[in-house]
């Protein structure tokens, strides 16, 4: 996930991994990369993620599948 805009604290739009208890605030030019399968190749449900509600005018990202 490549962030194309920066959002300040309080503007929302963080990427949330609820099952991992992790949130990442967008910073322009930063990339968030994670494996979505376990070591034995099975889907890892912990990597389910979502964008939190946005309180800013816009949030731009690019999805990259490697």
Predicted model as a PDB file, atoms N, CA, C, CB and O in Angstrom, pLDDT in the B-factor column:
MODEL        1                                                                  
ATOM      1  N   UNK A   1       0.863  -1.155   0.000  1.00 97.00           N  
ATOM      2  CA  UNK A   1       0.000   0.000   0.000  1.00 97.00           C  
ATOM      3  C   UNK A   1       0.907   1.214   0.000  1.00 97.00           C  
ATOM      4  CB  UNK A   1      -0.981   0.000   1.221  1.00 97.00           C  
ATOM      5  O   UNK A   1       1.684   1.402   0.936  1.00 97.00           O  
ATOM      6  N   UNK A   2       0.824   2.039  -1.027  1.00 98.00           N  
ATOM      7  CA  UNK A   2       1.656   3.226  -1.141  1.00 98.00           C  
ATOM      8  C   UNK A   2       0.793   4.445  -0.826  1.00 98.00           C  
ATOM      9  CB  UNK A   2       2.295   3.336  -2.564  1.00 98.00           C  
ATOM     10  O   UNK A   2      -0.228   4.687  -1.469  1.00 98.00           O  
ATOM     11  N   UNK A   3       1.225   5.201   0.172  1.00 98.00           N  
ATOM     12  CA  UNK A   3       0.499   6.411   0.555  1.00 98.00           C  
ATOM     13  C   UNK A   3       0.938   7.570  -0.318  1.00 98.00           C  
ATOM     14  CB  UNK A   3       0.724   6.742   2.046  1.00 98.00           C  
ATOM     15  O   UNK A   3       2.133   7.835  -0.448  1.00 98.00           O  
ATOM     16  N   UNK A   4      -0.019   8.262  -0.916  1.00 98.00           N  
ATOM     17  CA  UNK A   4       0.262   9.386  -1.800  1.00 98.00           C  
ATOM     18  C   UNK A   4      -0.020  10.728  -1.133  1.00 98.00           C  
ATOM     19  CB  UNK A   4      -0.552   9.263  -3.068  1.00 98.00           C  
ATOM     20  O   UNK A   4       0.350  11.776  -1.661  1.00 98.00           O  
ATOM     21  N   UNK A   5      -0.669  10.696   0.012  1.00 97.00           N  
ATOM     22  CA  UNK A   5      -0.941  11.911   0.780  1.00 97.00           C  
ATOM     23  C   UNK A   5      -0.567  11.674   2.233  1.00 97.00           C  
ATOM     24  CB  UNK A   5      -2.431  12.332   0.657  1.00 97.00           C  
ATOM     25  O   UNK A   5      -0.535  10.539   2.707  1.00 97.00           O  
ATOM     26  N   UNK A   6      -0.286  12.766   2.930  1.00 98.00           N  
ATOM     27  CA  UNK A   6      -0.007  12.715   4.371  1.00 98.00           C  
ATOM     28  C   UNK A   6      -1.241  13.208   5.104  1.00 98.00           C  
ATOM     29  CB  UNK A   6       1.255  13.576   4.749  1.00 98.00           C  
ATOM     30  O   UNK A   6      -1.846  14.209   4.720  1.00 98.00           O  
ATOM     31  N   UNK A   7      -1.609  12.502   6.156  1.00 98.00           N  
ATOM     32  CA  UNK A   7      -2.720  12.933   6.993  1.00 98.00           C  
ATOM     33  C   UNK A   7      -2.190  13.208   8.398  1.00 98.00           C  
ATOM     34  CB  UNK A   7      -3.856  11.860   7.020  1.00 98.00           C  
ATOM     35  O   UNK A   7      -1.473  12.394   8.978  1.00 98.00           O  
ATOM     36  N   UNK A   8      -2.552  14.355   8.923  1.00 97.00           N  
ATOM     37  CA  UNK A   8      -2.123  14.731  10.267  1.00 97.00           C  
ATOM     38  C   UNK A   8      -2.926  13.961  11.306  1.00 97.00           C  
ATOM     39  CB  UNK A   8      -2.275  16.249  10.486  1.00 97.00           C  
ATOM     40  O   UNK A   8      -4.001  13.435  11.020  1.00 97.00           O  
ATOM     41  N   UNK A   9      -2.387  13.906  12.505  1.00 96.00           N  
ATOM     42  CA  UNK A   9      -3.114  13.267  13.598  1.00 96.00           C  
ATOM     43  C   UNK A   9      -4.468  13.951  13.751  1.00 96.00           C  
ATOM     44  CB  UNK A   9      -2.301  13.332  14.932  1.00 96.00           C  
ATOM     45  O   UNK A   9      -4.568  15.178  13.716  1.00 96.00           O  
ATOM     46  N   UNK A  10      -5.502  13.140  13.919  1.00 96.00           N  
ATOM     47  CA  UNK A  10      -6.851  13.667  14.054  1.00 96.00           C  
ATOM     48  C   UNK A  10      -7.622  13.736  12.743  1.00 96.00           C  
ATOM     49  CB  UNK A  10      -6.792  15.019  14.656  1.00 96.00           C  
ATOM     50  O   UNK A  10      -8.831  13.966  12.752  1.00 96.00           O  
ATOM     51  N   UNK A  11      -6.934  13.538  11.605  1.00 98.00           N  
ATOM     52  CA  UNK A  11      -7.627  13.568  10.315  1.00 98.00           C  
ATOM     53  C   UNK A  11      -8.186  12.202   9.926  1.00 98.00           C  
ATOM     54  CB  UNK A  11      -6.684  14.061   9.231  1.00 98.00           C  
ATOM     55  O   UNK A  11      -8.850  12.075   8.896  1.00 98.00           O  
ATOM     56  N   UNK A  12      -7.925  11.184  10.737  1.00 97.00           N  
ATOM     57  CA  UNK A  12      -8.437   9.852  10.439  1.00 97.00           C  
ATOM     58  C   UNK A  12      -7.720   9.229   9.260  1.00 97.00           C  
ATOM     59  CB  UNK A  12      -9.923   9.909  10.166  1.00 97.00           C  
ATOM     60  O   UNK A  12      -6.621   9.644   8.892  1.00 97.00           O  
ATOM     61  N   UNK A  13      -8.364   8.213   8.663  1.00 97.00           N  
ATOM     62  CA  UNK A  13      -7.831   7.568   7.476  1.00 97.00           C  
ATOM     63  C   UNK A  13      -6.697   6.592   7.713  1.00 97.00           C  
ATOM     64  CB  UNK A  13      -7.377   8.586   6.550  1.00 97.00           C  
ATOM     65  O   UNK A  13      -6.093   6.110   6.755  1.00 97.00           O  
ATOM     66  N   UNK A  14      -6.387   6.285   8.987  1.00 98.00           N  
ATOM     67  CA  UNK A  14      -5.324   5.319   9.250  1.00 98.00           C  
ATOM     68  C   UNK A  14      -5.709   3.949   8.692  1.00 98.00           C  
ATOM     69  CB  UNK A  14      -5.035   5.224  10.767  1.00 98.00           C  
ATOM     70  O   UNK A  14      -6.890   3.619   8.582  1.00 98.00           O  
ATOM     71  N   UNK A  15      -4.703   3.169   8.346  1.00 98.00           N  
ATOM     72  CA  UNK A  15      -4.926   1.780   7.967  1.00 98.00           C  
ATOM     73  C   UNK A  15      -4.894   0.982   9.256  1.00 98.00           C  
ATOM     74  CB  UNK A  15      -3.851   1.261   6.925  1.00 98.00           C  
ATOM     75  O   UNK A  15      -3.904   1.011   9.988  1.00 98.00           O  
ATOM     76  N   UNK A  16      -5.980   0.267   9.535  1.00 98.00           N  
ATOM     77  CA  UNK A  16      -6.120  -0.459  10.789  1.00 98.00           C  
ATOM     78  C   UNK A  16      -6.084  -1.965  10.558  1.00 98.00           C  
ATOM     79  CB  UNK A  16      -7.417  -0.065  11.488  1.00 98.00           C  
ATOM     80  O   UNK A  16      -6.818  -2.502   9.729  1.00 98.00           O  
ATOM     81  N   UNK A  17      -5.215  -2.631  11.310  1.00 98.00           N  
ATOM     82  CA  UNK A  17      -5.172  -4.086  11.363  1.00 98.00           C  
ATOM     83  C   UNK A  17      -5.730  -4.460  12.735  1.00 98.00           C  
ATOM     84  CB  UNK A  17      -3.694  -4.660  11.134  1.00 98.00           C  
ATOM     85  O   UNK A  17      -4.982  -4.615  13.701  1.00 98.00           O  
ATOM     86  N   UNK A  18      -7.051  -4.601  12.808  1.00 97.00           N  
ATOM     87  CA  UNK A  18      -7.736  -4.766  14.089  1.00 97.00           C  
ATOM     88  C   UNK A  18      -7.240  -5.977  14.870  1.00 97.00           C  
ATOM     89  CB  UNK A  18      -9.223  -4.888  13.862  1.00 97.00           C  
ATOM     90  O   UNK A  18      -7.022  -5.887  16.078  1.00 97.00           O  
ATOM     91  N   UNK A  19      -7.062  -7.107  14.193  1.00 97.00           N  
ATOM     92  CA  UNK A  19      -6.648  -8.327  14.900  1.00 97.00           C  
ATOM     93  C   UNK A  19      -5.209  -8.270  15.396  1.00 97.00           C  
ATOM     94  CB  UNK A  19      -6.814  -9.525  13.997  1.00 97.00           C  
ATOM     95  O   UNK A  19      -4.826  -9.038  16.279  1.00 97.00           O  
ATOM     96  N   UNK A  20      -4.411  -7.366  14.837  1.00 97.00           N  
ATOM     97  CA  UNK A  20      -3.024  -7.191  15.277  1.00 97.00           C  
ATOM     98  C   UNK A  20      -2.880  -6.012  16.227  1.00 97.00           C  
ATOM     99  CB  UNK A  20      -2.110  -6.997  14.076  1.00 97.00           C  
ATOM    100  O   UNK A  20      -1.814  -5.804  16.807  1.00 97.00           O  
ATOM    101  N   UNK A  21      -3.961  -5.233  16.390  1.00 97.00           N  
ATOM    102  CA  UNK A  21      -3.898  -4.059  17.245  1.00 97.00           C  
ATOM    103  C   UNK A  21      -2.978  -2.978  16.698  1.00 97.00           C  
ATOM    104  CB  UNK A  21      -3.448  -4.456  18.617  1.00 97.00           C  
ATOM    105  O   UNK A  21      -2.346  -2.254  17.468  1.00 97.00           O  
ATOM    106  N   UNK A  22      -2.896  -2.862  15.366  1.00 98.00           N  
ATOM    107  CA  UNK A  22      -1.980  -1.906  14.741  1.00 98.00           C  
ATOM    108  C   UNK A  22      -2.748  -0.921  13.868  1.00 98.00           C  
ATOM    109  CB  UNK A  22      -0.917  -2.641  13.904  1.00 98.00           C  
ATOM    110  O   UNK A  22      -3.716  -1.273  13.195  1.00 98.00           O  
ATOM    111  N   UNK A  23      -2.278   0.336  13.904  1.00 97.00           N  
ATOM    112  CA  UNK A  23      -2.809   1.387  13.035  1.00 97.00           C  
ATOM    113  C   UNK A  23      -1.627   2.132  12.424  1.00 97.00           C  
ATOM    114  CB  UNK A  23      -3.753   2.369  13.826  1.00 97.00           C  
ATOM    115  O   UNK A  23      -0.628   2.389  13.095  1.00 97.00           O  
ATOM    116  N   UNK A  24      -1.755   2.474  11.141  1.00 98.00           N  
ATOM    117  CA  UNK A  24      -0.689   3.196  10.449  1.00 98.00           C  
ATOM    118  C   UNK A  24      -1.275   4.463   9.846  1.00 98.00           C  
ATOM    119  CB  UNK A  24      -0.024   2.312   9.348  1.00 98.00           C  
ATOM    120  O   UNK A  24      -2.217   4.407   9.056  1.00 98.00           O  
ATOM    121  N   UNK A  25      -0.709   5.613  10.227  1.00 98.00           N  
ATOM    122  CA  UNK A  25      -1.164   6.903   9.691  1.00 98.00           C  
ATOM    123  C   UNK A  25      -0.462   7.169   8.365  1.00 98.00           C  
ATOM    124  CB  UNK A  25      -0.888   8.064  10.702  1.00 98.00           C  
ATOM    125  O   UNK A  25       0.755   7.014   8.275  1.00 98.00           O  
ATOM    126  N   UNK A  26      -1.205   7.565   7.334  1.00 98.00           N  
ATOM    127  CA  UNK A  26      -0.621   7.812   6.018  1.00 98.00           C  
ATOM    128  C   UNK A  26       0.437   8.920   6.024  1.00 98.00           C  
ATOM    129  CB  UNK A  26      -1.711   8.167   5.043  1.00 98.00           C  
ATOM    130  O   UNK A  26       0.225   9.996   6.584  1.00 98.00           O  
ATOM    131  N   UNK A  27       1.564   8.639   5.397  1.00 98.00           N  
ATOM    132  CA  UNK A  27       2.636   9.601   5.168  1.00 98.00           C  
ATOM    133  C   UNK A  27       3.004   9.500   3.685  1.00 98.00           C  
ATOM    134  CB  UNK A  27       3.891   9.324   6.109  1.00 98.00           C  
ATOM    135  O   UNK A  27       3.390   8.430   3.215  1.00 98.00           O  
ATOM    136  N   UNK A  28       2.888  10.588   2.962  1.00 98.00           N  
ATOM    137  CA  UNK A  28       3.167  10.577   1.519  1.00 98.00           C  
ATOM    138  C   UNK A  28       4.537   9.975   1.233  1.00 98.00           C  
ATOM    139  CB  UNK A  28       3.089  12.000   0.943  1.00 98.00           C  
ATOM    140  O   UNK A  28       5.533  10.353   1.848  1.00 98.00           O  
ATOM    141  N   UNK A  29       4.575   9.037   0.295  1.00 98.00           N  
ATOM    142  CA  UNK A  29       5.822   8.383  -0.105  1.00 98.00           C  
ATOM    143  C   UNK A  29       6.152   7.138   0.692  1.00 98.00           C  
ATOM    144  CB  UNK A  29       6.946   9.342   0.016  1.00 98.00           C  
ATOM    145  O   UNK A  29       7.073   6.405   0.331  1.00 98.00           O  
ATOM    146  N   UNK A  30       5.421   6.880   1.772  1.00 98.00           N  
ATOM    147  CA  UNK A  30       5.667   5.681   2.579  1.00 98.00           C  
ATOM    148  C   UNK A  30       4.919   4.496   1.974  1.00 98.00           C  
ATOM    149  CB  UNK A  30       5.232   5.906   4.057  1.00 98.00           C  
ATOM    150  O   UNK A  30       3.849   4.651   1.386  1.00 98.00           O  
ATOM    151  N   UNK A  31       5.500   3.326   2.130  1.00 97.00           N  
ATOM    152  CA  UNK A  31       4.861   2.099   1.659  1.00 97.00           C  
ATOM    153  C   UNK A  31       4.656   1.170   2.849  1.00 97.00           C  
ATOM    154  CB  UNK A  31       5.717   1.404   0.550  1.00 97.00           C  
ATOM    155  O   UNK A  31       5.538   1.019   3.695  1.00 97.00           O  
ATOM    156  N   UNK A  32       3.503   0.562   2.902  1.00 97.00           N  
ATOM    157  CA  UNK A  32       3.173  -0.409   3.942  1.00 97.00           C  
ATOM    158  C   UNK A  32       3.085  -1.769   3.256  1.00 97.00           C  
ATOM    159  CB  UNK A  32       1.820  -0.039   4.693  1.00 97.00           C  
ATOM    160  O   UNK A  32       2.237  -1.986   2.390  1.00 97.00           O  
ATOM    161  N   UNK A  33       3.967  -2.679   3.651  1.00 96.00           N  
ATOM    162  CA  UNK A  33       4.052  -4.000   3.013  1.00 96.00           C  
ATOM    163  C   UNK A  33       3.920  -5.064   4.089  1.00 96.00           C  
ATOM    164  CB  UNK A  33       5.397  -4.171   2.223  1.00 96.00           C  
ATOM    165  O   UNK A  33       4.523  -4.949   5.156  1.00 96.00           O  
ATOM    166  N   UNK A  34       3.135  -6.096   3.816  1.00 95.00           N  
ATOM    167  CA  UNK A  34       2.981  -7.183   4.777  1.00 95.00           C  
ATOM    168  C   UNK A  34       2.685  -8.469   4.026  1.00 95.00           C  
ATOM    169  CB  UNK A  34       1.859  -6.873   5.800  1.00 95.00           C  
ATOM    170  O   UNK A  34       2.104  -8.437   2.942  1.00 95.00           O  
ATOM    171  N   UNK A  35       3.087  -9.617   4.603  1.00 94.00           N  
ATOM    172  CA  UNK A  35       2.713 -10.904   4.008  1.00 94.00           C  
ATOM    173  C   UNK A  35       1.270 -11.212   4.409  1.00 94.00           C  
ATOM    174  CB  UNK A  35       3.688 -12.057   4.468  1.00 94.00           C  
ATOM    175  O   UNK A  35       0.884 -10.968   5.553  1.00 94.00           O  
ATOM    176  N   UNK A  36       0.479 -11.740   3.495  1.00 95.00           N  
ATOM    177  CA  UNK A  36      -0.905 -12.055   3.827  1.00 95.00           C  
ATOM    178  C   UNK A  36      -1.162 -13.562   3.932  1.00 95.00           C  
ATOM    179  CB  UNK A  36      -1.825 -11.454   2.790  1.00 95.00           C  
ATOM    180  O   UNK A  36      -2.308 -14.009   3.972  1.00 95.00           O  
ATOM    181  N   UNK A  37      -0.083 -14.324   3.975  1.00 96.00           N  
ATOM    182  CA  UNK A  37      -0.188 -15.773   4.177  1.00 96.00           C  
ATOM    183  C   UNK A  37       0.773 -16.183   5.288  1.00 96.00           C  
ATOM    184  CB  UNK A  37       0.121 -16.555   2.856  1.00 96.00           C  
ATOM    185  O   UNK A  37       1.743 -15.484   5.579  1.00 96.00           O  
ATOM    186  N   UNK A  38       0.485 -17.330   5.901  1.00 96.00           N  
ATOM    187  CA  UNK A  38       1.359 -17.864   6.934  1.00 96.00           C  
ATOM    188  C   UNK A  38       2.577 -18.523   6.292  1.00 96.00           C  
ATOM    189  CB  UNK A  38       0.601 -18.871   7.824  1.00 96.00           C  
ATOM    190  O   UNK A  38       2.655 -18.630   5.068  1.00 96.00           O  
ATOM    191  N   UNK A  39       3.515 -18.958   7.107  1.00 96.00           N  
ATOM    192  CA  UNK A  39       4.731 -19.601   6.600  1.00 96.00           C  
ATOM    193  C   UNK A  39       4.423 -20.845   5.765  1.00 96.00           C  
ATOM    194  CB  UNK A  39       5.644 -19.976   7.761  1.00 96.00           C  
ATOM    195  O   UNK A  39       5.192 -21.196   4.870  1.00 96.00           O  
ATOM    196  N   UNK A  40       3.297 -21.514   6.055  1.00 96.00           N  
ATOM    197  CA  UNK A  40       2.947 -22.709   5.279  1.00 96.00           C  
ATOM    198  C   UNK A  40       2.007 -22.407   4.112  1.00 96.00           C  
ATOM    199  CB  UNK A  40       2.308 -23.738   6.186  1.00 96.00           C  
ATOM    200  O   UNK A  40       1.468 -23.325   3.494  1.00 96.00           O  
ATOM    201  N   UNK A  41       1.806 -21.105   3.806  1.00 96.00           N  
ATOM    202  CA  UNK A  41       1.061 -20.717   2.617  1.00 96.00           C  
ATOM    203  C   UNK A  41      -0.430 -20.515   2.783  1.00 96.00           C  
ATOM    204  CB  UNK A  41       1.267 -21.712   1.603  1.00 96.00           C  
ATOM    205  O   UNK A  41      -1.123 -20.238   1.804  1.00 96.00           O  
ATOM    206  N   UNK A  42      -0.942 -20.645   3.993  1.00 97.00           N  
ATOM    207  CA  UNK A  42      -2.377 -20.455   4.222  1.00 97.00           C  
ATOM    208  C   UNK A  42      -2.687 -18.983   4.448  1.00 97.00           C  
ATOM    209  CB  UNK A  42      -2.853 -21.291   5.426  1.00 97.00           C  
ATOM    210  O   UNK A  42      -1.855 -18.255   4.989  1.00 97.00           O  
ATOM    211  N   UNK A  43      -3.874 -18.531   4.041  1.00 97.00           N  
ATOM    212  CA  UNK A  43      -4.252 -17.139   4.286  1.00 97.00           C  
ATOM    213  C   UNK A  43      -4.155 -16.802   5.775  1.00 97.00           C  
ATOM    214  CB  UNK A  43      -5.678 -16.872   3.773  1.00 97.00           C  
ATOM    215  O   UNK A  43      -4.563 -17.595   6.624  1.00 97.00           O  
ATOM    216  N   UNK A  44      -3.624 -15.645   6.080  1.00 97.00           N  
ATOM    217  CA  UNK A  44      -3.469 -15.209   7.469  1.00 97.00           C  
ATOM    218  C   UNK A  44      -4.569 -14.206   7.801  1.00 97.00           C  
ATOM    219  CB  UNK A  44      -2.058 -14.583   7.708  1.00 97.00           C  
ATOM    220  O   UNK A  44      -4.496 -13.055   7.371  1.00 97.00           O  
ATOM    221  N   UNK A  45      -5.585 -14.619   8.555  1.00 97.00           N  
ATOM    222  CA  UNK A  45      -6.714 -13.731   8.847  1.00 97.00           C  
ATOM    223  C   UNK A  45      -6.315 -12.501   9.660  1.00 97.00           C  
ATOM    224  CB  UNK A  45      -7.783 -14.495   9.589  1.00 97.00           C  
ATOM    225  O   UNK A  45      -7.058 -11.520   9.692  1.00 97.00           O  
ATOM    226  N   UNK A  46      -5.174 -12.536  10.306  1.00 97.00           N  
ATOM    227  CA  UNK A  46      -4.730 -11.377  11.096  1.00 97.00           C  
ATOM    228  C   UNK A  46      -4.419 -10.170  10.214  1.00 97.00           C  
ATOM    229  CB  UNK A  46      -3.493 -11.743  11.919  1.00 97.00           C  
ATOM    230  O   UNK A  46      -4.355  -9.043  10.706  1.00 97.00           O  
ATOM    231  N   UNK A  47      -4.227 -10.400   8.913  1.00 97.00           N  
ATOM    232  CA  UNK A  47      -3.863  -9.296   8.021  1.00 97.00           C  
ATOM    233  C   UNK A  47      -5.082  -8.576   7.437  1.00 97.00           C  
ATOM    234  CB  UNK A  47      -2.995  -9.816   6.893  1.00 97.00           C  
ATOM    235  O   UNK A  47      -4.938  -7.680   6.606  1.00 97.00           O  
ATOM    236  N   UNK A  48      -6.280  -8.971   7.877  1.00 97.00           N  
ATOM    237  CA  UNK A  48      -7.470  -8.242   7.448  1.00 97.00           C  
ATOM    238  C   UNK A  48      -7.312  -6.792   7.905  1.00 97.00           C  
ATOM    239  CB  UNK A  48      -8.788  -8.889   8.030  1.00 97.00           C  
ATOM    240  O   UNK A  48      -7.004  -6.530   9.067  1.00 97.00           O  
ATOM    241  N   UNK A  49      -7.525  -5.858   6.986  1.00 97.00           N  
ATOM    242  CA  UNK A  49      -7.294  -4.456   7.294  1.00 97.00           C  
ATOM    243  C   UNK A  49      -8.368  -3.580   6.660  1.00 97.00           C  
ATOM    244  CB  UNK A  49      -5.907  -4.025   6.817  1.00 97.00           C  
ATOM    245  O   UNK A  49      -9.083  -4.002   5.752  1.00 97.00           O  
ATOM    246  N   UNK A  50      -8.463  -2.355   7.159  1.00 97.00           N  
ATOM    247  CA  UNK A  50      -9.450  -1.406   6.652  1.00 97.00           C  
ATOM    248  C   UNK A  50      -8.963   0.003   6.921  1.00 97.00           C  
ATOM    249  CB  UNK A  50     -10.840  -1.640   7.299  1.00 97.00           C  
ATOM    250  O   UNK A  50      -8.143   0.238   7.809  1.00 97.00           O  
ATOM    251  N   UNK A  51      -9.475   0.925   6.148  1.00 97.00           N  
ATOM    252  CA  UNK A  51      -9.208   2.338   6.397  1.00 97.00           C  
ATOM    253  C   UNK A  51     -10.195   2.834   7.447  1.00 97.00           C  
ATOM    254  CB  UNK A  51      -9.314   3.179   5.081  1.00 97.00           C  
ATOM    255  O   UNK A  51     -11.391   2.557   7.365  1.00 97.00           O  
ATOM    256  N   UNK A  52      -9.689   3.567   8.431  1.00 98.00           N  
ATOM    257  CA  UNK A  52     -10.573   4.167   9.420  1.00 98.00           C  
ATOM    258  C   UNK A  52     -11.246   5.385   8.803  1.00 98.00           C  
ATOM    259  CB  UNK A  52      -9.794   4.556  10.708  1.00 98.00           C  
ATOM    260  O   UNK A  52     -10.753   5.927   7.814  1.00 98.00           O  
ATOM    261  N   UNK A  53     -12.374   5.826   9.375  1.00 98.00           N  
ATOM    262  CA  UNK A  53     -13.099   6.969   8.800  1.00 98.00           C  
ATOM    263  C   UNK A  53     -12.192   8.188   8.608  1.00 98.00           C  
ATOM    264  CB  UNK A  53     -14.281   7.345   9.696  1.00 98.00           C  
ATOM    265  O   UNK A  53     -11.326   8.484   9.432  1.00 98.00           O  
ATOM    266  N   UNK A  54     -12.418   8.869   7.512  1.00 97.00           N  
ATOM    267  CA  UNK A  54     -11.602  10.010   7.115  1.00 97.00           C  
ATOM    268  C   UNK A  54     -12.261  11.310   7.566  1.00 97.00           C  
ATOM    269  CB  UNK A  54     -11.382  10.018   5.588  1.00 97.00           C  
ATOM    270  O   UNK A  54     -13.438  11.545   7.293  1.00 97.00           O  
ATOM    271  N   UNK A  55     -11.494  12.149   8.259  1.00 97.00           N  
ATOM    272  CA  UNK A  55     -11.970  13.461   8.691  1.00 97.00           C  
ATOM    273  C   UNK A  55     -11.327  14.578   7.870  1.00 97.00           C  
ATOM    274  CB  UNK A  55     -11.679  13.669  10.182  1.00 97.00           C  
ATOM    275  O   UNK A  55     -11.532  15.757   8.162  1.00 97.00           O  
ATOM    276  N   UNK A  56     -10.561  14.222   6.860  1.00 96.00           N  
ATOM    277  CA  UNK A  56      -9.877  15.180   5.991  1.00 96.00           C  
ATOM    278  C   UNK A  56     -10.604  15.234   4.642  1.00 96.00           C  
ATOM    279  CB  UNK A  56      -8.370  14.790   5.799  1.00 96.00           C  
ATOM    280  O   UNK A  56     -11.552  14.487   4.401  1.00 96.00           O  
ATOM    281  N   UNK A  57     -10.144  16.124   3.785  1.00 95.00           N  
ATOM    282  CA  UNK A  57     -10.787  16.276   2.480  1.00 95.00           C  
ATOM    283  C   UNK A  57     -10.563  15.083   1.565  1.00 95.00           C  
ATOM    284  CB  UNK A  57     -10.285  17.522   1.806  1.00 95.00           C  
ATOM    285  O   UNK A  57     -11.478  14.660   0.859  1.00 95.00           O  
ATOM    286  N   UNK A  58      -9.331  14.527   1.573  1.00 96.00           N  
ATOM    287  CA  UNK A  58      -9.069  13.373   0.712  1.00 96.00           C  
ATOM    288  C   UNK A  58      -7.894  12.560   1.237  1.00 96.00           C  
ATOM    289  CB  UNK A  58      -8.795  13.827  -0.726  1.00 96.00           C  
ATOM    290  O   UNK A  58      -7.063  13.044   2.006  1.00 96.00           O  
ATOM    291  N   UNK A  59      -7.856  11.320   0.797  1.00 97.00           N  
ATOM    292  CA  UNK A  59      -6.761  10.394   1.076  1.00 97.00           C  
ATOM    293  C   UNK A  59      -6.499   9.649  -0.228  1.00 97.00           C  
ATOM    294  CB  UNK A  59      -7.104   9.395   2.272  1.00 97.00           C  
ATOM    295  O   UNK A  59      -7.411   9.071  -0.819  1.00 97.00           O  
ATOM    296  N   UNK A  60      -5.248   9.670  -0.667  1.00 97.00           N  
ATOM    297  CA  UNK A  60      -4.901   8.983  -1.906  1.00 97.00           C  
ATOM    298  C   UNK A  60      -3.875   7.894  -1.611  1.00 97.00           C  
ATOM    299  CB  UNK A  60      -4.354   9.982  -2.961  1.00 97.00           C  
ATOM    300  O   UNK A  60      -2.876   8.131  -0.932  1.00 97.00           O  
ATOM    301  N   UNK A  61      -4.140   6.701  -2.131  1.00 98.00           N  
ATOM    302  CA  UNK A  61      -3.223   5.566  -1.986  1.00 98.00           C  
ATOM    303  C   UNK A  61      -3.160   4.820  -3.304  1.00 98.00           C  
ATOM    304  CB  UNK A  61      -3.672   4.617  -0.835  1.00 98.00           C  
ATOM    305  O   UNK A  61      -4.017   4.993  -4.170  1.00 98.00           O  
ATOM    306  N   UNK A  62      -2.138   3.988  -3.451  1.00 98.00           N  
ATOM    307  CA  UNK A  62      -2.037   3.089  -4.591  1.00 98.00           C  
ATOM    308  C   UNK A  62      -1.818   1.678  -4.033  1.00 98.00           C  
ATOM    309  CB  UNK A  62      -0.868   3.520  -5.571  1.00 98.00           C  
ATOM    310  O   UNK A  62      -0.956   1.463  -3.181  1.00 98.00           O  
ATOM    311  N   UNK A  63      -2.599   0.740  -4.519  1.00 95.00           N  
ATOM    312  CA  UNK A  63      -2.432  -0.652  -4.126  1.00 95.00           C  
ATOM    313  C   UNK A  63      -1.462  -1.321  -5.080  1.00 95.00           C  
ATOM    314  CB  UNK A  63      -3.789  -1.397  -4.109  1.00 95.00           C  
ATOM    315  O   UNK A  63      -1.624  -1.249  -6.298  1.00 95.00           O  
ATOM    316  N   UNK A  64      -0.460  -1.966  -4.525  1.00 89.00           N  
ATOM    317  CA  UNK A  64       0.542  -2.686  -5.315  1.00 89.00           C  
ATOM    318  C   UNK A  64       0.544  -4.128  -4.856  1.00 89.00           C  
ATOM    319  CB  UNK A  64       1.966  -2.046  -5.171  1.00 89.00           C  
ATOM    320  O   UNK A  64       0.703  -4.392  -3.664  1.00 89.00           O  
ATOM    321  N   UNK A  65       0.374  -5.064  -5.765  1.00 87.00           N  
ATOM    322  CA  UNK A  65       0.424  -6.486  -5.437  1.00 87.00           C  
ATOM    323  C   UNK A  65       1.743  -7.054  -5.935  1.00 87.00           C  
ATOM    324  CB  UNK A  65      -0.783  -7.253  -6.057  1.00 87.00           C  
ATOM    325  O   UNK A  65       2.042  -7.011  -7.128  1.00 87.00           O  
ATOM    326  N   UNK A  66       2.523  -7.586  -5.010  1.00 82.00           N  
ATOM    327  CA  UNK A  66       3.827  -8.137  -5.354  1.00 82.00           C  
ATOM    328  C   UNK A  66       3.794  -9.648  -5.270  1.00 82.00           C  
ATOM    329  CB  UNK A  66       4.916  -7.577  -4.436  1.00 82.00           C  
ATOM    330  O   UNK A  66       4.805 -10.303  -5.526  1.00 82.00           O  
TER     331      UNK A  66                                                      
ENDMDL                                                                          
END                                                                             
